[in-house]
Amino acid sequence: MENIDGLTVEERLSLTLSALYESYGFLRYKTTKFEKYSLYTENENFLGTDRVITFTTDGGKLLALRPDVTLSIVKNSGFSNGGCEKLFYTEKVYRYDKESKSFKEISQVGVETLGDVDTTSMAEVVELALESLKKLSSDFVLDLSSLEFVTQMYDAYEIYDAELKKELSDCLEKKNNDAVEKLLVGGKISKDFADAFKAMLSISDAPEIALEKIKPLIKSQSMQRAYDELKALTDALAESDCYGGLRIDFSVVSDCQYYNGIMFNGYVLGMPKAVLKGGRYDGLAKKMDKEIGALGFAVYVGDLANAHHTKQKPMTLVLCGDGEDSDILREANKLREKGLIVRVTKTVPDDINADKIFKFENGELKEIK
């Protein structure tokens, strides 16, 4: 691996993940920062927003500052069925954040597999997701879901209303049993469906345990096929070193109509939200007139780097007292030579986690904490 001394946390993470993807034979993909604005207006449902940063060129073309890498890769890929195109990228995207009501620069490292996506291809991508999380933390979990199983359950119970499906999707994501009960009491769903749905909602287990819990829920041939795909995928991963971090959990959902099949979110200790998100999105490729399978994920290295910086390391404080400034600085440097993080200050700041506090008095350093 390249010498990474002196690099930022984000750069280190990007290099580490890039080396991992290269070891699997994935090729680096480099895209431009700008795309035609129409690419994003035509795919609002995939982005989840219609807000992008735009500008007009001297030639009158309306361009957008890239809010997504996957759209660009699928659009520019000339690949067709027969084998797979395997790519990875390290890019920044610019998206509108609903909470802050402003645009944010988001750093991502991700992989995409396009073409004949079979069980082996899916297992490889999920294994890469697991290996990515392992590179980030020794304490991680990858939640794996099957959107196909969920949608086929709706069909099996004759639930076709789009608004109701959206409500149920929200129940899944939030694991909200009370909301399911309200739908039952309101006559929107049957008792049989409510029981089956709540059973699915409660699943959050290692694959071998989860699959046993799923079996009794199968009500149609389509649900059986979705189950078989999920089982074949987890069976293919059973010998992976990271298999212990895999969990089947149907709370991984998406409102995007282009996703199908498997979806997954990755979590590491110390981060309150998913640091890795991925899934299969054949529908997007089809919308772009490309009859190919499409599967990938992105790791949010910017979020991870920010979290690293905000985790405050304990400091040793040196309080200024009487004496020469040079003497105070000399004593502080002696502590730094011992490997301590030392801050010279007049008072103890409220926002500092101090492991030791010294005060310089009468020409010498005295520990007061």
N, C-alpha and C positions, 0 to 999 in steps of 0.2 A: 504494500500500500504506500501511497505517497507520504512524504514527511508532512505531518499536519501540525507541527509546532507553530504557534503564533496565529493560528486561524481562529475565527469566531466559533462559538458553539454550533451555530447554524451551518457553517461551512464544514465543520468536522462531521456533523450528522449526514450532510449531503454526500460527502466523500465516502463515508462508511457504507451508506446504503447503495450508492452507485457501484462500489466495488462488489457488493453482494449481487446486484442484478447482472453485472457483467460476468460474474462467475457462473451464472445460469444461461449465458449466451444471449442475453438481451442486448440490443443495440441502442446506443444513445440517440435520442431524437431531439433536434433543436428546432424550435419554432420561432416565428417572429413575434414581437410584442403587439403587433396590430393585425387585425383581420377586418374584412368588410363588415360593416354594421349589420347588414342583412343576415349574416350567419347567425347572429344572436337574436334578432327579432323573429326569425323563423324557428328558433328553438328555445323560446321562453320557458316552456314546460320543463325542459331539461335543466336549465339554469335555476329556475325557481324565482326569477325576477326579470323585469324588463328594464332595469336601471343599469346602464353601462356608461363608461366615460367615452365620449365621442369627440371627433374633430374632423374638419373638412380640409382635404389637401388642396394645393394650388390648382390641381386639375379638376377640382369639384367633386372628388370621391369622398364619401362619408365612411370613415374608418372608426373602429372601436379599439380601445386599449383592452387587451385580452383579459376576459373574466374567467376563462376556462381553457384547459389544455386539451382535454379529451375531444371536444368538438373539432378543434383544429386538426388533431391526428386523424380522426375518422374522415373528415372532409378531404384531407390531402392524401389519404392513403389510396394507392391504386391497386390494392390487394384484392384478390378474389378467392373463391373457395379452392381448397387443395393446399394443405399445409397451413402454417401459421406465421404471421408476422409478429415478432416479439420485440417490443420497444420499451425504453425507459427514458425518463426526462427529469431534469432539475430546473424548475422554472418558477417565476413569480406571476401571480394572477391578481387582478384588481376587481374586487367585488364590493357591492353595496351591503353594509351591515345594518340590519333592521334595528338592532338594539342601540347602537351609537348614532344611527341615522347619518352615516358618513361612509365614504369609500375606504377600504382597507387594502393594503398590499399584503398578500398571503404567499408565503414560500412553501412550495410543494416539491416532493420527490415522488414519482409514481411509475407504474408499469402498465402497459396495455398489451393485450394479446388479441389479434384480429385474424379471422379466417375460419378454419375448421376447428372450432372449439369443442373438443371431446372431453371425456372424463379426465384423461391424463392432463390435458391442458388446464382444466379447472383446478385439479389437484395441485399442479405446479404453481399456479398463481396464489392459491390459498396457502400453500407451504411458504411461498415467498413472503406473504403477508405475516405469517407466524414468525419467520426468521427475521423479518424487519423489526417486529416488536421485541424480539429477543435481543437484537442489537441495541435497542433503546433502553431496556430495563430487564432485570431478571424476574420481575414480578409483572406479568402481563396476562391478558386474556383476549381471545378473538371470538366474538359472538357471531355465529353463522345462522342464517335464516334461509328459508325457501319461500320466495314470493309466489312461486307456482303452486305450492301446497296450499297457501292461504287463499289464493284466488280460486283454486279448484274447490276448496271447501265452500266458498260463497256460492259457486255454481251448484254444488251438490245439494245445498239447502235453499236453492232458488232465490238467492239474494242478488238482485241485479241493480238496485237503485244506487246511483253514484254517490249521492249524499250520505246514504246509510253506510256504504263501504268506507267513506272518508271518516265517519264517526267511529266505525269499528277499527280502522287503522290507528286512529288516535288512542283508542282503548288499548290496543296492542303495544304501541310505543310507550305509553305511560303505565302499562300493566294495571289498568284501572277496572277492577272488578265491580265497583259501585256503579260506574257508568254503564257497564254491561247489564246490570240489574235494572237500571232505569229504562234501558231500551226494551228489556223484557216486560217490565210492568207497563210500559207505554204501548205495548202491542206491536212494536216494530220488528221483533225477532221472536222465534218460537223457543219453547223450553228446551227442546232437544238441541237446537243450535246453540243456545246460551250455555248449556252444560259442556258441549264439545268445545266451544270457543274459549270458555274459561279454563278448560283443561289445557288447551294449547297455550293460552296466555301464561299459565303457571310454569311452563317448561323452561328451564334454564340449567342444563345439566351437561355432563360429559356425553359425547355422542352415543356410546353404547347404552347409557341409561335413558337418554332422551328418545332414542329410536324406539325403545320398548314402550315408552309412554305415548308415542305417536301412533303406533300400530292400531290401537282400538278406535282411533279417530277417523280411520280411512273409510270412506263411504262411497267412493266411485273408482272406476278404473283410472281416471285422470289423477286423482289423489294418490293412487297406488304408484303410478309412474313417477310422480313428483317425489314420493317417499323413496322409491328405488334409486332415483338419481342422487338423492341426499345420502343414502346408505352407501352407494357405490363410491361417492366422493370421499366420505369419511373412512371407508375401508381402505381406499388408496392412500390415505394419509396416516394410517395406523402405525406405520413403522417410522414415521418422521420423529426426529429428536424433539420437536416442539409440540407434538400431539397433545401433551398434557395441558397445553394452554388453550385448546380448542373447546368451545362450548356451543351447543345448539340452543338458540334463544330467538323466538319469533318476534321479539320486540324491535328487531332491526327491520324497519319498514321505510317506504318512500312513497311520496305522492306523485313522483315522476312517472308518467305513463310509459316511458321508454325502457324502464328496468323490467327484467324478467328473470326467472330462475333464482340463482343464489344471490344473497347480499350479505355483507359482513362489516362489522365495526370492530376496531381494535383499541384496547385501553391499556395504559400502563399506570403503575402505582404513582400517586401524587398528582395526577392530572384528572380534573373533574369531568372532562368530556372526551369523546373519541379523538384519538390522534391519528387514526387510520380509517379510511372509509372506502368501500369498494363494492363491486357487484357486476352482474352481467347486464348488458344494455343492447341486446340485439335490435331492439326497436329503434334506437337512434340510427344505427347503421342502415336499417331498412328505410327509414325516412329519407336518408340521403341516397336512396336507390342502390344500396350495396347489400347484396344477399350474403352476408357473412355473419359469423358469430363475433361477439365483442365482449371482452371481460378485462377488468383492470381495477386498480386502486391507487389512492394517493395518500402519502404520509405528510402531515402538516408539521414540517420541521421548524417553521417559524414559531408556531405555538409552543413547541417543545423548548426551543431556544429561549423564548421569553420567560417560560416557567423556570428555566434554569437560572436566569438572571435574577428573578424575583425571590428565589429561595435564598434568604439572607444567611450568610455564613457568620458564625460567632466572631465578634471583634474583641480585642483587648483595647481598653481606653486608657489614655494617659491624660490626666487632668493637669492643666497648667497651674502652677502655684508660684511661689516666689522663686527667683533665680533667673539666670541668663537664658535667653531663648535658645542659644546654641547648645546649652547643657540639656535642655528638655528634648531637643531634636536628636541629640546624640544618644540619650537613653532610649528614646523611641526606636531608633535604628538598631540598637542592640537587641531589642525584643524582636524586631523584624528579622534579624539574622537567625533567630531561633525558629523561624517559619511561621510566626504569628502575624495575623492581620491587625495592624495597630492604627488607631485613630487618635490624633492629638486634638483635644477639645477643652473648652473652659468649663462646660457643664455636661451632665449626662443627658444625651438626647432621648426623647421618649420613644423614638422609632428604631432604636439600635438594640440588638440582642448582644449584650456584653457578657462575655464569659469571665473576664477579669477586669478590675479597675485599679489603676495605679494613680497616685498623686505625687507630684514633684514638690517636695518641701524641704527646706533647709539643706538644699544642695544634693538631695538624694531621692531616689524613687521608692515610694512605700506602697505596698499593696493594701488596698482598703476593702477589696472584695475578692 
